Amino acid sequence: MTLQADKQRLYQDVEFLTSLQPARNYRNKQSLEAASRYIYDELHKLSFDKTEYQEFIVGSGEKYRNVSALYKGVREERIIIGAHYDVSGDQPGADDNASAVAGMLETARLIDAYQQKEKLNYTLEFVGYCLEEPPFFGTDEMGSAVHARQMLSEKVPVKYMIAYEMIGYFSDAPNSQNFPDPSLKSMFPNTGNFIVIAGHSSQKEVAETLASRMQKHCTIPVYPVAFPVTNGLANLSDHRSYIKHGYNAVMVNDTSFLRNPHYHMPTDTIDTLDFERMGDVVNGVTGMLISMNEEIK
């Protein structure tokens, strides 16, 4: 069954999130609540078994919330697909991280279309996280950390956690791709026209397996990346919250600030994104999920 991402829907999702004012950072609760309502409403339109908010309180006493939608498969084993909806500072956050939320939502829509005809074997959970950005990044108050602890306390068997993180910025210009280490220049193109599946070095085989599966369902080049936590770059998203508890977790990423000059800037706007390639990334992730589902029939 061939499924293709709808670029117009991706655009509409990014457009809504980037138009919220004031910016959807941790200080602006009204904008965060509007973003979470949008995610909830879009997921609730689909035939999930359960769509709900996961509320949590941080040390300051403020309440925030994740959004979760669950498809119950034949197996209890769960694959989590997530993306954070908050931004860093006063910027629209088109790539970081509206592009990822749009990717997560469109993947959910495509999986919904698939499961109308084919029963899901794995249980799938789609999650919109709050508080990925500073000052909460790397703390136990990240929305993904809250969700990961819930998986641990409920003893949920998590097969994979896949974090969408910045999937919209690409360039075909020579030398548009930077590298954290000169040794990597021989491993990757010097043009920013690829996507990576990145994780901790302890999960090198996980990144390689998922990248290989994804590549079969998209035309954009997909590279596995696995760095030690001390490097940091492969650990800069919500998947880190799950790795901490021993779960297999990776992020799908356009390499962030190694490519995108608008990272955490007011210029991170919708007109800088490539929705054709974004759609291709979504096709790859969706195809990867479906291939895993069909493998265990």
C-alpha positions in Angstrom: 0.0 0.0 0.0 1.6 3.2 -1.2 1.0 6.4 0.8 2.2 9.9 0.0 2.4 12.9 2.2 0.2 15.8 1.4 2.4 18.9 1.0 -0.5 21.3 1.4 -1.4 19.7 4.8 2.2 20.0 5.9 2.2 23.7 4.9 -1.0 24.3 6.8 0.3 22.8 9.9 3.5 24.8 9.8 1.6 28.0 8.9 -0.7 27.7 11.9 2.1 27.1 14.4 4.4 29.8 13.1 1.5 32.3 13.0 0.9 32.0 16.8 1.7 35.2 18.7 3.4 35.7 21.0 5.9 33.0 20.2 5.2 29.6 21.6 7.9 29.5 24.2 7.6 28.5 27.9 6.7 32.0 29.0 3.7 32.3 26.7 1.3 29.8 28.0 -1.6 30.9 25.8 0.3 30.2 22.6 1.5 26.9 23.9 -2.1 25.9 24.8 -3.2 27.0 21.3 -0.5 24.8 19.7 -1.4 21.8 21.9 -5.1 22.2 21.1 -4.3 22.3 17.4 -2.3 19.1 17.7 -5.0 17.4 19.8 -7.7 18.4 17.3 -5.8 17.2 14.3 -5.1 13.8 16.0 -8.6 13.5 17.4 -10.0 13.7 13.8 -8.4 10.3 13.2 -9.5 6.9 14.4 -7.2 6.6 17.3 -8.2 4.4 20.3 -7.3 7.2 22.6 -6.3 10.9 22.3 -5.5 12.8 25.5 -3.5 15.5 27.1 -0.7 14.6 29.5 -0.5 17.4 32.0 2.5 18.0 34.2 3.8 20.6 36.6 7.4 22.0 36.6 9.3 23.2 39.6 8.0 26.8 39.2 4.5 25.5 39.8 3.4 26.1 36.2 1.4 23.5 34.4 2.2 22.4 30.9 1.0 19.5 28.7 1.9 16.9 26.1 -0.6 15.6 23.6 -0.8 11.8 23.0 -2.7 9.7 20.6 -2.6 5.9 20.7 -3.4 3.2 18.1 -3.6 -0.2 19.8 -2.1 -2.9 17.7 -2.2 -6.6 18.0 1.0 -6.5 20.0 1.6 -4.4 23.2 5.1 -3.5 21.8 4.9 0.2 21.2 6.6 2.5 18.7 6.5 6.2 19.7 6.7 9.0 17.1 7.1 12.4 18.7 7.9 16.0 18.1 8.1 19.1 20.4 5.9 22.0 19.7 7.6 24.7 21.8 10.2 27.2 20.5 13.3 28.8 21.9 12.9 32.5 22.5 10.8 34.9 20.4 10.9 33.3 17.0 8.4 31.6 14.7 10.2 28.3 14.8 9.3 27.0 11.3 12.1 24.4 11.1 12.6 24.2 14.8 10.1 22.7 15.4 7.0 23.3 13.4 8.3 21.2 10.6 8.7 18.3 12.9 5.2 18.6 14.4 3.8 18.8 10.8 5.8 15.7 10.0 4.4 13.8 13.0 0.8 14.8 12.3 1.1 13.9 8.6 2.6 10.5 9.5 -0.4 10.0 11.8 -2.8 10.8 9.0 -1.1 8.4 6.7 -1.0 5.6 9.3 -4.7 6.2 9.9 -5.4 5.7 6.2 -3.2 2.5 6.2 -4.9 1.0 9.3 -8.3 1.5 7.7 -7.4 -1.5 5.5 -4.6 -3.2 7.4 -4.6 -4.0 11.1 -1.7 -2.6 13.0 0.5 -5.2 14.6 2.6 -2.8 16.7 0.9 -0.3 18.9 1.8 3.2 17.8 1.7 6.3 19.9 2.1 9.9 18.4 3.1 12.5 20.9 3.5 16.3 20.8 5.9 17.4 23.6 6.1 20.6 25.4 9.3 22.1 27.0 12.0 20.6 24.9 13.8 24.0 24.5 15.9 25.9 27.2 15.7 26.4 30.1 14.2 22.9 30.3 16.3 21.1 27.8 18.3 18.2 29.4 16.3 18.3 32.6 13.7 16.0 34.1 11.0 18.6 33.3 11.2 18.2 29.5 7.8 17.0 28.3 9.5 13.9 26.7 11.2 13.1 30.0 7.7 13.1 31.7 6.4 10.8 29.0 9.4 8.5 29.1 9.1 8.1 32.9 5.4 7.2 32.3 6.5 4.5 29.9 8.9 3.2 32.5 6.5 3.3 35.4 3.8 1.5 33.4 6.3 -1.0 32.1 5.3 -0.3 28.5 7.4 -2.4 26.1 8.8 0.3 23.8 10.4 -1.1 20.6 11.5 2.2 19.2 11.1 5.9 19.9 11.5 8.1 16.8 11.7 11.9 17.3 11.0 14.2 14.4 13.4 17.2 14.9 13.8 19.8 12.2 13.0 18.2 8.9 12.4 21.2 6.6 15.6 23.0 5.7 17.6 21.8 2.7 20.1 23.3 0.2 21.8 22.2 -3.0 24.4 24.8 -2.8 28.0 23.6 -2.6 29.5 23.7 1.0 26.1 24.4 2.5 26.6 21.5 4.9 28.9 22.1 7.9 30.4 19.4 10.2 31.3 19.3 13.9 34.5 17.4 13.1 36.7 17.6 9.9 36.8 13.7 9.9 33.1 13.6 9.0 33.6 15.4 5.7 34.6 12.2 4.0 31.4 10.5 5.3 28.7 12.9 4.2 28.0 15.2 1.3 29.1 18.9 1.6 25.6 20.0 0.3 22.7 20.1 2.7 20.4 17.9 0.7 20.1 14.8 3.0 18.4 13.7 6.2 20.0 11.9 9.1 18.7 9.3 11.7 20.8 10.1 14.7 21.3 8.5 18.1 23.8 7.7 20.8 26.8 5.6 19.8 25.5 2.7 22.0 22.6 2.4 19.5 24.6 2.5 16.3 22.8 -0.6 14.9 19.4 0.9 15.7 20.3 4.1 13.7 21.6 2.0 10.8 18.6 -0.4 10.7 16.1 2.5 10.7 18.0 4.5 8.2 18.1 1.5 5.9 14.4 0.9 6.2 13.6 4.6 5.7 15.7 4.8 2.6 13.6 2.2 0.8 10.6 4.5 0.9 12.0 8.0 0.0 14.3 9.5 -2.6 16.2 11.9 -0.3 19.5 10.3 1.0 19.3 9.0 4.5 22.4 8.7 6.7 22.7 7.0 10.1 24.6 8.9 12.7 25.7 7.7 16.1 27.9 9.8 18.3 28.9 9.5 22.0 26.9 11.5 24.4 30.0 13.7 25.1 29.8 15.0 21.5 26.2 16.1 22.2 25.1 16.8 18.6 23.3 13.4 18.2 21.6 13.9 21.6 19.9 17.2 21.1 16.2 16.3 21.0 13.5 14.4 22.8 14.9 10.9 22.1 17.5 11.6 24.8 14.8 11.2 27.4 14.2 7.6 26.3 17.8 6.6 25.8 18.3 7.5 29.4 16.0 4.6 30.4 17.5 2.2 27.9 15.0 2.5 25.2 16.0 2.3 21.5 15.5 6.0 20.4 16.7 8.2 17.5 15.9 11.5 15.9 15.1 12.3 12.3 16.9 15.6 11.6 18.1 17.9 8.8 21.3 18.5 10.9 19.9 21.6 12.5 22.5 24.5 13.0 25.1 22.6 11.0 23.1 23.6 7.9 20.3 26.0 8.8 21.5 29.6 9.3 18.1 30.5 10.8 18.4 28.1 13.8 16.9 29.8 16.9 16.6 33.1 14.9 13.6 35.3 14.0 14.3 34.4 10.4 13.3 30.7 11.0 10.2 31.4 8.9 7.9 29.2 6.7 9.3 30.6 3.4 12.7 29.0 4.2 11.3 25.5 4.2 11.3 22.9 1.4 7.9 21.2 1.6 8.7 18.9 -1.3 11.6 17.3 0.6 9.7 17.5 3.9 7.0 15.3 2.3 9.7 12.9 1.1 11.0 12.6 4.6 7.5 11.8 5.9 7.1 9.3 3.2 10.3 7.6 4.3 9.3 7.5 8.0 5.8 6.3 7.2 7.1 3.6 4.9 9.6 2.5 7.6 6.7 2.1 10.1 4.6 0.2 7.7 7.4 -2.1 6.7 8.0 -3.0 10.3 4.3 -3.6 10.8 4.1 -5.9 7.8 7.2 -7.8 8.7 5.5 -9.5 11.6 2.3 -10.6 9.9 
